[in-house]
């Protein structure tokens, strides 16, 4: 039994903030940002638009794409770092907004690795027979935890949501072929926030040691991809599309180069969406699928690294 992709969907807030607009409030410019990150713009949630709203719209679009109704779903897993509230789980609010009145719903917080973590969990539930269909959603309003005067972080992130519908399938060599996650709390200080419910009573702002995050992202994502391929007795040439967490274009290119992948096999949406944390991989999948860049039978390799540090790789046969 495998978890096969039945459908996908996404949602991006209407407001687009360009690099030139940011240059009006902080010491930066479009050329500086593009050269260092590849980012040209980012979507920002509007007033009163929460993570649950973004996630629900992405979920509805994924269900339509799959030809399913909300109550065809047994479980809804939301990967997010920016929940609406401390409790209840934002997944339950998405469940309510899409009209899903059965099954279960819960959140997963593994920062930018959240989608890979959620996919790994969903794969386990489906393989065990505990669920037949699972909606995996990555949704973020990362703009709410940014210090918009901090040039080192505010240029990097954006808001958005995307979702995959996974369905149990016995079709050979299709769906999730590999999923494995890791973490190392010894490096938690290089990427975190300045606050939290228990520590300060506030959400705080994102803080990051960019050089250290870059180093760990390239090495850990590359190594996890190579381990995943080895476990399947595949080499890098078997990859049809590498769809990493969309942190910045330099990290994506460095991972591709380190594993020996031709750049034309790399999917990048950084220029349009910036870093949308746990939503970045499913957004990139949806982008590539809509552009006709993903074909049935393609091998998609999805590595990620996030605060924690957390990381992992998921491989699916489309």
N, C-alpha and C positions, 0 to 999 in steps of 0.2 A: 504494500500500500504506500502510495506517495502523495505528497501535497502538490497538486498541479495548479497552475495559474488559470483561473476561469475568466477573469476580467480585471480591468484596471480603470482608475479614474483619478482626477486631480482637481484642485482649485487653487487659484492664486488671487490674492486681494487686488482690487482695481487700481489702487494707488501705486504708482511707480516713482521711485526716487532715484534720479540719475546721479552720477558722480559730480556733474556740474552743480546740481542742487546742493549736495553736501559741501561743495567748495565755498558756498555762500555762508556757511556757519562754522567751519573748521579749516585749519591750515592744510589744505590738500588740493589736488586737481585731478582731472580725468586721466591725464597721461601717467601720473604717479601711481594711481590706483590700478589702472590696467596693466602697467608694466610689472607690478609686484604681485598682483592677484588674478588678473584676467577678468575681474568684475567690472561691468559697465553700468549695471543698474540692479535694483532690488525692489521686490514688492513689499509694501508695508500695510498691515491690517488697519482698517479704519476705526474710528471711535465707536465703541460698543461692539466691535467685531472680535470675538474671542477664539481661542484655539478650538473649542468645541464646534463653533460655527464653520470654521475652515474644514475641520475634520469631517463634519456631517455632510458638507457639500461634496467633498472628495468621495466619501463613502457612497452617497447616492449615485454619483456618476459611475463609480466602479460597479455597483449593482446593476445599473442600466446596461453597462457594457457586457456584463456577464449574463444578462437576461434573467435575473433573479429578483425576488422580493425580499424585503428586510427579514421576514420571518422564515426565510429559507436558510438563514445563517444561525449556526449553533454557538458561535463565540465571536466577540469583537475585542481585538487587542489593539490598544492605542500606544504607540511609542511617542513620547513627548517629554520635553524638559520644561515646558511652560504650561502647566495645567491651569484651567480656569480658576480653581480653588484648591486649598489644601485638602479638602474633602468635600464632596465625594469624588471618586475617580472621574476624570473628564470623560473616560470611555462610556460611563453610564449616561452622561448627558448627551453624548453622540447617539447612543442607543435610543434614548427618548426622542431626540430630534428627527431621526430617520424612521421612527415608527416600528422599531424592533422590540417586541414584547415577550420574547422568550430567550432562552440561552443565557449566556453570561458575558460580562464585559469588565475589563480591568486595564489599568495603565502599566506601562513599563518605562522606567527612566534609566537609560544608559547613555544619555546625552546624544552625541552625534552617531553613536553606534546603535541607537535605539531600534532602528528598523531591522538591522541584522539580528539583534537580540529577539525582537518580536517574531521574526520569521523562523528563527530557531525553535522558539517555544511553540509556535503554531504547527510547525513540521512534526514536533514530538507528539502533540495532541492528536493530529491526524493519523500518524503512524500507529499510535496506540489504539486507535479506534474510538477514542473518547469524543471525537467531533468529526463530522463529515464535511462541513463547510465553515471556514473561518475568514473573517474580514480583518485584514491587517492594515492599520492606518498609521501613517506618520504625519503629525501635524504640529506646527510651531507658530507662536507669535513671539519670536526671539527679540523683536524690536522692543518688547516691554522690559527686557533685562539688559539693555544696552545703555551705557553712558554716552550720550550723543556728543559729548565734548572730548571723548577719548578716541583720537584718530587711529590708534592701534587696533581697536576692536569694532567701532561702529561702522566702519566701511565694509566689513566682512560679511555681515549677516543680513538675512531677510526673512520674510514670513511666507508660509505656504503649507499646503497639505496634499497628500496623495495616498492612494489605497490600492491594495491588491485583494482580490477574492481568491482564496485557495480552496480547492475541492479535492476530496479523496479520489484517487484514481489508481487503477491497477495496470495502466498502460506502461509498458516497459520503456525505460530510458526517457521519461518525461517528468517534469515537475522538479521539486527540490531533490537534488542529488547529493548535496553536502551542505551542512550548516554547523558551524562550530564557533563558540564565543570564548573570550578570555578577559581577564582584568588583572591589574596590578595597582593596588592602592598606594604603593610607595611613591607614585608620581602624581598624586591627586592635586598637589599644589601648583602644577604648571598650567592647569586649566580649570578654573572654578568660578564661583561667584563670591562677591564680598558679603553675602548675607544668606539667611535661611530662616525658616520658621523657628527652629529650636535654638539657633545661635544668636540671631539678632532680631527676630520678629519681622524682618523685611525680606523681600526676594533678593535684594542686592543687585550688583552689576557684574557683568562678565569681566574676568581678569585672565590674561593669558601671557605666557612666556612663549612668544612666537617661534623663536629658534628651536627651543626644546620640543614644542609640539610638532614642528616640521620634521625634526629628526626622528621622533618616535613614529609619526604617521607614515613616513616613507618606509622605514625598516619593518614596522609591525604589520602594516597592510601587505607589503610585498611578501614577507615571510609566511603570513597566513594564507595568501593565495597559492604560493608554491606548495605548502603543506596540503592544502585542499586538493590541488591537482594531483599530487603524488598519491593521495589516498584513493583517487579514482583511476590511477594508472594512466593519467593524461599528461601531455606536455603543454607548454604555453601556446603552441600552434593550434591547439584544439579550441582555444577561446575565440568566439565570434564577436563578443562585445565585452569589454571591461567597463563596468559601471560602478566606479568607486563613490564613496561619500564625497560630495562636491564641496570641499573645503576651500581650495583655491587652485588655479590651473597649474601652478608650479608643483604642487604636491601630486596632482594627477599625472602630470608628465613624468615626474621623477619615479613614481611607482611603475608606470608603464616601461620606462627605460630600464629600471632595475630588474624587472622580470623578463625583459627582452621582447616586449610586445610592440608591433608596429602601431604608430600613433593613429592611423586611420581606424583602428579597432577600439579606440578610447572614446567613450561617450562623455561629453562635457556640457553642462548647462550653467556653469558658474557665471558666464558673462551676463545671463538674463535674470537669474534668480539669486545670485550670491550663495552664501552658505545658509541653507535652511535646516541645518541640524538633522534630526531624525526623518524629516520629510525629503531630504535631498536625493537619496537613491530612488525611491519610488517616483519622484518627480522626473528624474532623469530617464527612468524606464518608460514612463508615460510619454515623455517628449520624443524619445527614440521610436517608440511604437507608432505614435501619430505621424512621424516623418517617414514611416516605412523602412526604418533602419533595422528593425528586428523582424526576422522571419521564423515561421514554425520550424522547430528543430534546432534553433540557434542555442549555443551554450553561452549563458550570461553569468559572469563572475562579478560578485558584488562585495568588495571589502570595505570596511569602515574602521575609523578610530575616533573615540570621543573622550570626554572628561572622565576621570576615574583613576587611572586610565582604563578605558574599556576598548575592546576591538574584536574583530571577527570577520569571517567570510561566509557568504552564502552563494551556492552555485545552483542555478536552475536551468533546465532544458525547456525552452519556450514552447 
